[in-house]
Amino acid sequence: MLAILGLGTGELIVILVVVLVLFGAKRIPEFAKGLGKGINEFKKASREVTDEIHNAGNETAAPKAPAPSTVPPPPANPTETKVI
């Protein structure tokens, strides 16, 4: 990869020294940590999208049953009341 960019060892050392001077020794690990978290989030989102697309192709066209109601049915006799 470095041969493609045309960078030698001397150029890389100069670039690293400039980055160290510009950002300081304390900020470089913070930057790397944030970059790593961003890459992990990207991979996770990519994997979720891939899984969702794969699962959508495997689902059958059968309709799902409606969700059960959480409201209790009315009493059979209007004079009866239930104590909950």
Secondary structure in CASP SS format (residue, H / E / C, confidence):
PFRMAT SS
TARGET T0000
AUTHOR 0000-0000-0000
METHOD secondary structure of the structure
MODEL  1
M C 1.00
L H 1.00
A H 1.00
I H 1.00
L H 1.00
G C 1.00
L C 1.00
G C 1.00
T H 1.00
G H 1.00
E H 1.00
L H 1.00
I H 1.00
V H 1.00
I H 1.00
L H 1.00
V H 1.00
V H 1.00
V H 1.00
L H 1.00
V H 1.00
L H 1.00
F H 1.00
G C 1.00
A C 1.00
K C 1.00
R H 1.00
I H 1.00
P H 1.00
E H 1.00
F H 1.00
A H 1.00
K H 1.00
G H 1.00
L H 1.00
G H 1.00
K H 1.00
G H 1.00
I H 1.00
N H 1.00
E H 1.00
F H 1.00
K H 1.00
K H 1.00
A H 1.00
S H 1.00
R H 1.00
E H 1.00
V H 1.00
T H 1.00
D H 1.00
E H 1.00
I H 1.00
H H 1.00
N H 1.00
A H 1.00
G H 1.00
N H 1.00
E C 1.00
T C 1.00
A C 1.00
A C 1.00
P C 1.00
K C 1.00
A C 1.00
P C 1.00
A C 1.00
P C 1.00
S C 1.00
T C 1.00
V C 1.00
P C 1.00
P C 1.00
P C 1.00
P C 1.00
A C 1.00
N C 1.00
P C 1.00
T C 1.00
E C 1.00
T C 1.00
K C 1.00
V C 1.00
I C 1.00
END
